[in-house]
Amino acid sequence: MFRSRRAGLVRRLWRQRCAAPGPEDGPGALKPAAHALFKKLKDEELELLVQAVESRGAREAGCVRVARGEPRGAKQALPPQVLLCRLYRWPDLRQPHELKHLGCGPGAGGCGDAAALCCNPHHFSRLAAPETPPPPYSKTCCSGAARPDAPEPPGTQLPEFGYNRAERRDTSLSRSTVRDGYWCKLAYWEHRTRVGRLYAVHEASVNVFCELPQGSGFCLGQLRAAHRSEAVRRARGKIGRGLLLSREPGGVWAYNRSEHPIFVSSPTLGPPGARGLAVHKVLPGYAVKVFDYERAGCLAGWRHPGDGPCDPNSVRISFAKGWGPCYSRQFITSCPCWLEILLDQPR
């Protein structure tokens, strides 16, 4: 009975495999290695793996652990995390250094411990390369701030972009929120209007999503607005599982959990001395270091050319829509749905 149960789990796993990039490197080539790995997993870990791959990461499954340093035979030449990520997420993945652990386990910087390594493919993201974004995002773009001479449409609220006066104006922030020691506050915007209150983040990581059956975090689907354009409604429909923000040693990372790209602008993403903020496209399943504390230390007195003062400890992320000189949307305030991350002063 137990053998047939395991065989059923393996069959379910094999039905979830990715399409292969080519016949010379098809999923059949990975089948012996995958079966060799499945034999090493305990029943409960095999079930966790089934939950993760069948829900495509939407369900919060636990770690699937494999002993570190265990010798691999000829059938399993790939590291287990690379093998499963190739099988269920990225068929073109080649090396472990292309992956990044997500902050979802007990160990700092990722899941697993000294004795075992987690190989749950949805506990990993793929590293983006912000220094070489695909065109046209390689060009430096203006920040989301509106030009000083731009007229303000009636009935809208222009973003403050982390000015101190924004906090004074926001009556939704309680004294306890400021006193408790958050590491960032999140503001959700639709075009030029902020929707809902500022969301203070105290945990090391936070999910930002629109509609998610399971999980916790900043749910944009619960935020109500008096009037929403059709463009905003379409963009909100693409947020889905959204993104994961995590504070780690040295900086802040964003992992795109949705099925559509996100676009990121940060003072520490572009090259030193750049005339403006670069806007980077982050594909689904990829992660990027959106803020670097060490580089931020060199931004004292930083000003965005042409736009006046701007908080150097803030990051802006647009869902599904990009902006910049190559777009009809010159500023992030023209994007239907976007997120402003107001970071506490790095320590």
PLY file of the C-alpha trace (Angstrom):
ply
format ascii 1.0
element vertex 347
property float x
property float y
property float z
element edge 346
property int vertex1
property int vertex2
end_header
0.00 0.00 0.00
2.78 2.44 0.95
4.68 1.61 -2.24
1.62 2.33 -4.39
1.08 5.63 -2.52
4.63 6.76 -3.24
4.25 5.67 -6.86
1.10 7.79 -7.11
2.92 10.82 -5.74
5.75 10.34 -8.22
3.27 10.10 -11.11
1.66 13.37 -9.99
5.08 15.00 -9.85
5.98 13.83 -13.31
2.77 15.28 -14.76
3.78 18.75 -13.49
7.14 18.92 -15.28
8.00 21.89 -17.48
8.09 21.82 -21.25
11.67 21.35 -22.43
13.55 23.94 -24.52
14.59 21.27 -27.03
14.55 17.51 -27.72
18.27 17.18 -26.97
17.66 18.35 -23.39
14.10 17.17 -22.85
12.47 16.22 -19.55
13.15 12.55 -20.31
16.86 13.22 -19.90
16.20 14.29 -16.30
13.89 11.40 -15.45
16.53 8.95 -14.10
18.07 11.70 -11.97
14.67 12.79 -10.69
13.62 9.27 -9.72
16.95 8.77 -7.94
16.26 11.91 -5.92
12.63 10.94 -5.19
13.82 7.67 -3.67
15.88 9.61 -1.12
12.93 11.73 0.03
10.76 10.72 2.95
7.03 10.31 2.37
6.14 13.61 4.02
8.77 15.47 1.98
7.48 13.88 -1.20
3.99 15.14 -0.31
5.34 18.64 0.35
6.99 18.61 -3.06
3.71 17.60 -4.69
1.89 20.45 -2.91
4.50 22.98 -4.05
4.63 22.02 -7.72
0.88 21.46 -8.15
0.06 24.88 -6.66
3.01 26.48 -8.51
4.12 28.15 -5.30
0.73 29.62 -4.40
0.42 27.24 -1.48
2.94 27.76 1.32
4.61 24.34 1.35
7.41 23.52 3.74
11.04 22.67 3.02
11.93 19.52 1.09
15.21 18.50 2.70
18.09 16.50 1.31
21.25 15.75 3.31
24.13 18.07 2.42
27.25 16.54 0.97
25.56 13.27 0.05
27.42 11.74 -2.89
25.56 11.82 -6.20
25.69 8.96 -8.64
25.91 9.17 -12.40
22.13 9.41 -12.65
22.05 12.45 -10.38
24.96 14.62 -11.43
23.06 17.86 -10.85
22.65 19.38 -7.37
19.12 18.57 -6.13
17.91 22.18 -6.10
19.13 22.71 -9.69
17.58 19.43 -10.81
14.12 20.24 -9.42
14.20 23.87 -10.55
15.04 22.71 -14.08
12.34 20.08 -13.99
9.53 22.29 -12.61
10.44 25.92 -13.27
13.35 26.82 -15.57
14.41 24.16 -18.12
17.37 26.32 -19.23
18.89 26.58 -15.74
22.47 25.34 -15.56
24.34 26.31 -12.38
23.50 26.72 -8.66
24.85 30.29 -8.63
21.96 31.32 -10.90
19.58 30.63 -7.99
18.88 32.52 -4.79
17.32 31.14 -1.62
14.19 32.94 -0.53
13.74 33.99 3.07
11.17 31.29 3.81
13.01 28.93 6.14
14.54 28.99 9.60
18.09 29.68 8.45
19.27 33.21 7.77
19.28 34.05 4.09
17.22 31.06 3.02
15.84 27.71 4.00
17.69 24.63 5.12
20.33 24.17 7.82
23.86 22.90 8.31
22.86 19.26 7.89
20.28 19.46 5.14
19.56 21.53 2.06
16.06 22.47 0.95
15.36 21.63 -2.69
11.76 22.85 -2.87
11.86 24.60 -6.29
9.45 27.30 -5.07
11.79 28.23 -2.22
14.19 29.58 -4.84
14.17 32.47 -7.25
16.32 33.08 -10.27
18.79 35.95 -10.08
18.13 38.87 -12.38
21.03 40.85 -13.78
20.12 44.50 -13.14
23.34 45.77 -14.74
22.29 44.35 -18.12
18.53 44.81 -18.43
16.92 44.05 -21.79
16.23 47.07 -24.01
14.66 49.57 -23.78
15.03 49.42 -20.00
18.83 49.78 -20.18
18.39 53.49 -20.72
18.26 55.75 -17.70
14.76 56.88 -16.97
13.21 59.61 -14.98
12.00 58.84 -11.51
8.32 58.64 -10.74
8.17 62.18 -9.40
6.03 64.55 -11.38
7.75 67.61 -12.87
7.39 70.77 -10.79
5.61 72.55 -13.63
3.22 69.66 -14.38
-0.40 70.52 -13.60
-2.13 68.43 -10.97
-5.41 66.93 -12.16
-8.35 67.85 -9.94
-9.22 65.39 -7.21
-5.85 63.60 -7.21
-3.10 63.32 -4.62
0.48 63.64 -5.80
2.99 61.24 -4.23
5.36 62.62 -1.65
8.12 60.09 -2.44
9.26 59.71 1.13
9.38 63.37 2.15
9.13 63.93 5.86
6.00 65.99 5.30
4.28 62.89 3.91
4.48 61.22 7.30
3.12 64.32 9.02
0.18 64.42 6.64
-0.65 60.74 7.05
-3.03 60.58 9.99
-3.43 56.81 9.56
-0.04 56.14 11.17
-0.40 55.44 14.87
2.23 56.43 17.43
2.83 52.75 18.21
3.61 51.99 14.56
6.43 54.52 14.49
7.68 53.47 17.92
7.67 49.72 17.23
10.58 49.78 14.81
9.50 48.93 11.25
12.17 48.56 8.57
9.99 49.93 5.79
6.54 51.29 5.01
4.63 50.40 1.86
2.39 52.77 -0.07
0.14 51.51 -2.87
-0.66 53.96 -5.67
-3.02 54.00 -8.62
-1.66 56.62 -11.00
-1.25 59.72 -8.80
-3.57 58.68 -6.01
-2.49 56.71 -2.98
-5.00 54.03 -2.03
-5.27 52.86 1.56
-2.99 53.46 4.50
0.74 53.09 4.76
1.63 49.50 5.63
4.44 49.18 8.19
6.62 46.07 7.85
8.22 44.58 10.98
9.02 41.02 9.85
12.12 40.25 7.77
9.98 39.56 4.70
6.53 40.48 3.45
4.29 39.29 0.61
2.53 41.95 -1.47
-0.31 40.44 -3.51
-3.75 41.15 -4.91
-5.65 37.87 -4.64
-4.06 34.90 -2.89
-6.04 32.01 -1.36
-3.41 31.25 1.26
-0.71 33.31 2.89
-0.38 36.60 4.72
1.03 40.03 4.01
-0.09 43.24 2.29
-3.25 42.34 0.36
-3.95 44.96 -2.30
-7.25 43.28 -3.13
-8.69 44.56 0.16
-7.96 48.21 -0.66
-10.99 50.05 -1.96
-10.93 53.12 -4.19
-13.83 55.44 -5.02
-13.16 55.38 -8.77
-11.03 52.95 -10.78
-10.37 53.26 -14.48
-10.47 50.27 -16.78
-6.67 50.49 -17.13
-6.30 50.15 -13.36
-8.69 47.21 -13.26
-6.73 45.41 -15.99
-3.41 46.04 -14.26
-4.75 44.86 -10.88
-5.85 41.65 -12.58
-2.20 40.98 -13.46
-0.76 41.41 -9.96
-1.82 37.93 -8.81
0.69 36.55 -6.31
2.60 39.82 -6.56
6.05 39.96 -5.04
8.05 39.08 -1.95
10.15 41.79 -0.30
12.87 40.66 2.09
15.39 42.53 4.18
18.71 40.72 4.19
22.27 41.57 5.25
23.43 44.31 2.92
20.15 45.21 1.29
16.56 44.59 0.26
15.51 42.00 -2.33
12.35 41.77 -4.43
11.18 38.44 -5.86
8.56 38.53 -8.61
5.94 35.90 -7.70
3.41 36.99 -10.32
2.98 35.76 -13.88
3.80 39.17 -15.37
6.90 41.41 -15.24
7.45 44.06 -12.62
9.48 47.24 -13.19
11.82 48.58 -10.52
13.48 51.93 -9.93
15.93 52.53 -7.09
18.79 54.99 -6.41
21.20 52.07 -5.86
20.32 50.06 -8.99
21.85 52.32 -11.60
25.56 52.97 -12.24
27.29 55.61 -10.04
26.84 59.13 -11.30
23.92 58.27 -13.57
21.74 61.21 -14.62
18.46 59.79 -13.46
17.10 56.52 -12.18
17.34 53.37 -14.28
14.14 51.34 -14.61
14.69 47.58 -14.64
12.37 44.86 -15.85
12.18 41.81 -13.57
10.61 38.75 -15.16
8.34 36.28 -13.31
10.30 33.98 -11.01
13.32 36.29 -10.86
14.73 38.24 -7.91
16.81 41.41 -7.81
18.54 43.37 -5.07
16.46 46.53 -5.23
18.34 48.43 -2.53
21.97 48.23 -1.43
22.70 49.68 2.02
26.42 50.16 1.31
25.78 52.08 -1.90
23.07 54.09 -0.18
25.67 55.39 2.26
27.29 57.26 -0.63
24.07 59.07 -1.54
24.11 61.74 1.17
22.57 64.91 -0.24
21.52 63.04 -3.38
19.06 64.82 -5.63
17.33 63.59 -8.72
18.25 66.00 -11.55
15.32 68.15 -12.59
12.85 66.79 -10.05
13.96 68.40 -6.83
14.55 66.52 -3.57
13.78 62.82 -3.44
14.27 60.35 -0.63
17.39 58.27 -1.44
16.01 55.48 0.78
12.97 54.68 -1.32
12.18 52.18 -4.09
9.35 52.20 -6.63
7.87 49.12 -8.30
5.23 49.13 -11.03
3.10 46.06 -11.70
2.99 44.89 -15.34
3.61 48.35 -16.87
6.95 50.08 -17.41
7.75 53.77 -17.67
10.52 56.03 -18.92
11.68 57.92 -22.04
10.87 54.98 -24.33
7.27 54.80 -23.13
4.20 56.95 -23.44
4.30 56.76 -19.63
7.17 59.11 -18.81
6.71 58.92 -15.05
5.66 56.20 -12.66
2.63 58.32 -11.75
1.29 57.36 -15.19
1.43 53.65 -14.31
-1.93 52.13 -13.28
-0.70 50.24 -10.19
2.57 50.74 -8.37
4.20 50.36 -4.99
6.39 52.80 -3.09
8.79 51.31 -0.53
9.84 53.84 2.09
12.84 52.36 3.86
13.85 53.23 7.37
17.33 54.70 7.59
19.79 51.77 7.11
21.85 50.91 10.17
0 1
1 2
2 3
3 4
4 5
5 6
6 7
7 8
8 9
9 10
10 11
11 12
12 13
13 14
14 15
15 16
16 17
17 18
18 19
19 20
20 21
21 22
22 23
23 24
24 25
25 26
26 27
27 28
28 29
29 30
30 31
31 32
32 33
33 34
34 35
35 36
36 37
37 38
38 39
39 40
40 41
41 42
42 43
43 44
44 45
45 46
46 47
47 48
48 49
49 50
50 51
51 52
52 53
53 54
54 55
55 56
56 57
57 58
58 59
59 60
60 61
61 62
62 63
63 64
64 65
65 66
66 67
67 68
68 69
69 70
70 71
71 72
72 73
73 74
74 75
75 76
76 77
77 78
78 79
79 80
80 81
81 82
82 83
83 84
84 85
85 86
86 87
87 88
88 89
89 90
90 91
91 92
92 93
93 94
94 95
95 96
96 97
97 98
98 99
99 100
100 101
101 102
102 103
103 104
104 105
105 106
106 107
107 108
108 109
109 110
110 111
111 112
112 113
113 114
114 115
115 116
116 117
117 118
118 119
119 120
120 121
121 122
122 123
123 124
124 125
125 126
126 127
127 128
128 129
129 130
130 131
131 132
132 133
133 134
134 135
135 136
136 137
137 138
138 139
139 140
140 141
141 142
142 143
143 144
144 145
145 146
146 147
147 148
148 149
149 150
150 151
151 152
152 153
153 154
154 155
155 156
156 157
157 158
158 159
159 160
160 161
161 162
162 163
163 164
164 165
165 166
166 167
167 168
168 169
169 170
170 171
171 172
172 173
173 174
174 175
175 176
176 177
177 178
178 179
179 180
180 181
181 182
182 183
183 184
184 185
185 186
186 187
187 188
188 189
189 190
190 191
191 192
192 193
193 194
194 195
195 196
196 197
197 198
198 199
199 200
200 201
201 202
202 203
203 204
204 205
205 206
206 207
207 208
208 209
209 210
210 211
211 212
212 213
213 214
214 215
215 216
216 217
217 218
218 219
219 220
220 221
221 222
222 223
223 224
224 225
225 226
226 227
227 228
228 229
229 230
230 231
231 232
232 233
233 234
234 235
235 236
236 237
237 238
238 239
239 240
240 241
241 242
242 243
243 244
244 245
245 246
246 247
247 248
248 249
249 250
250 251
251 252
252 253
253 254
254 255
255 256
256 257
257 258
258 259
259 260
260 261
261 262
262 263
263 264
264 265
265 266
266 267
267 268
268 269
269 270
270 271
271 272
272 273
273 274
274 275
275 276
276 277
277 278
278 279
279 280
280 281
281 282
282 283
283 284
284 285
285 286
286 287
287 288
288 289
289 290
290 291
291 292
292 293
293 294
294 295
295 296
296 297
297 298
298 299
299 300
300 301
301 302
302 303
303 304
304 305
305 306
306 307
307 308
308 309
309 310
310 311
311 312
312 313
313 314
314 315
315 316
316 317
317 318
318 319
319 320
320 321
321 322
322 323
323 324
324 325
325 326
326 327
327 328
328 329
329 330
330 331
331 332
332 333
333 334
334 335
335 336
336 337
337 338
338 339
339 340
340 341
341 342
342 343
343 344
344 345
345 346
